[in-house]
Amino acid sequence: MFLYRVARYGNEEEGPDGNDTNFIVYAKYFKEAVSLVDNYLKLLPCGNRVDPFCNVVIEISIIDYEDKESRIIMGPCYEPCIHYLRRRSWYRGSIEEEWEEEVDDINE
């Protein structure tokens, strides 16, 4: 299981250039984390100001708890989505786009 930071650019009050909407998610795969957050974001008001889906997924850590149920652990919280100590991350600009993966070697 993995711990992910999942974010949507902006928020419903400040718009797309405001603080990002962030979640910490415990999931088996990044797409499972995406699905959990996308389903949550559909419940939030967004109007035409922000996207009703996430734009960024950052793998934080591998975690092996006895509990194997994927879930949102924290969020939404509103702050810039800072990409630090990432191992792998994925980005998309629209819900129709394929995810683009980046891999960083944090041991360098």
C-alpha positions as CSV (number, residue, x, y, z in Angstrom):
1,M,0.0,0.0,0.0
2,F,1.1,3.6,-0.6
3,L,0.6,7.0,0.8
4,Y,-0.2,9.6,-1.8
5,R,-0.8,13.4,-1.8
6,V,-3.6,14.1,-4.3
7,A,-4.4,17.7,-5.3
8,R,-6.7,19.7,-7.5
9,Y,-5.3,23.0,-8.7
10,G,-7.1,25.8,-6.9
11,N,-10.2,25.7,-4.7
12,E,-13.9,26.6,-5.0
13,E,-13.6,29.9,-3.2
14,E,-10.4,31.4,-4.7
15,G,-10.6,29.8,-8.1
16,P,-7.8,28.0,-10.0
17,D,-5.0,30.3,-9.0
18,G,-5.8,30.1,-5.3
19,N,-4.5,27.5,-2.8
20,D,-4.7,23.9,-4.1
21,T,-7.2,21.4,-2.7
22,N,-5.1,18.6,-1.1
23,F,-5.8,15.2,0.3
24,I,-3.6,12.5,1.8
25,V,-4.8,9.1,0.6
26,Y,-3.9,5.5,1.6
27,A,-4.3,3.3,-1.5
28,K,-2.9,0.3,-3.4
29,Y,-2.3,2.2,-6.7
30,F,-2.3,5.8,-7.7
31,K,-5.4,5.4,-9.9
32,E,-7.3,4.1,-6.8
33,A,-6.2,7.3,-5.0
34,V,-7.4,9.3,-8.0
35,S,-10.8,7.6,-8.0
36,L,-11.3,8.2,-4.2
37,V,-10.5,11.9,-4.6
38,D,-12.3,12.5,-7.9
39,N,-15.5,11.0,-6.3
40,Y,-15.1,13.3,-3.3
41,L,-14.5,16.4,-5.4
42,K,-17.7,15.7,-7.3
43,L,-19.5,16.4,-4.1
44,L,-17.9,19.8,-3.5
45,P,-19.2,23.0,-5.2
46,C,-17.0,24.1,-8.0
47,G,-19.1,26.0,-10.5
48,N,-17.0,27.1,-13.4
49,R,-14.2,28.2,-11.2
50,V,-12.2,25.0,-10.7
51,D,-12.1,21.5,-12.1
52,P,-14.2,18.8,-10.4
53,F,-11.2,16.3,-10.6
54,C,-7.6,16.1,-9.3
55,N,-4.6,17.2,-11.3
56,V,-1.6,15.9,-9.3
57,V,-0.7,12.7,-7.5
58,I,2.5,12.5,-5.5
59,E,3.7,9.2,-4.1
60,I,4.9,9.9,-0.5
61,S,5.7,6.5,0.9
62,I,5.2,2.8,0.9
63,I,3.3,1.8,4.0
64,D,2.5,-1.7,5.2
65,Y,-0.4,-1.6,7.7
66,E,-2.5,-4.5,8.5
67,D,-5.5,-2.6,7.2
68,K,-5.7,-2.9,3.5
69,E,-8.7,-0.7,2.9
70,S,-8.0,2.3,0.6
71,R,-9.3,5.6,2.0
72,I,-8.8,9.3,2.2
73,I,-6.9,9.9,5.5
74,M,-6.9,13.7,5.5
75,G,-8.5,16.5,3.5
76,P,-9.5,18.6,1.9
77,C,-7.0,21.0,3.1
78,Y,-6.1,24.2,1.2
79,E,-2.5,25.1,0.5
80,P,-0.1,25.1,-2.4
81,C,0.7,21.6,-3.6
82,I,4.5,21.6,-3.0
83,H,6.4,18.7,-4.7
84,Y,9.0,17.7,-2.2
85,L,10.7,14.4,-1.4
86,R,8.6,12.7,-4.1
87,R,9.5,9.3,-5.6
88,R,6.9,9.2,-8.3
89,S,4.3,11.7,-9.4
90,W,1.6,12.0,-12.0
91,Y,0.0,15.0,-13.7
92,R,-3.0,15.7,-16.0
93,G,-4.5,19.0,-17.2
94,S,-7.9,17.7,-18.0
95,I,-10.0,14.6,-17.1
96,E,-9.7,13.4,-20.7
97,E,-5.9,13.5,-20.7
98,E,-3.8,10.5,-19.8
99,W,-1.7,10.7,-16.7
100,E,2.0,11.7,-17.3
101,E,4.4,10.1,-14.9
102,E,7.6,11.6,-13.5
103,V,10.1,9.6,-11.4
104,D,12.6,11.3,-9.1
105,D,15.5,9.7,-7.4
106,I,15.3,11.3,-3.9
107,N,18.5,9.4,-2.9
108,E,20.8,11.6,-5.1
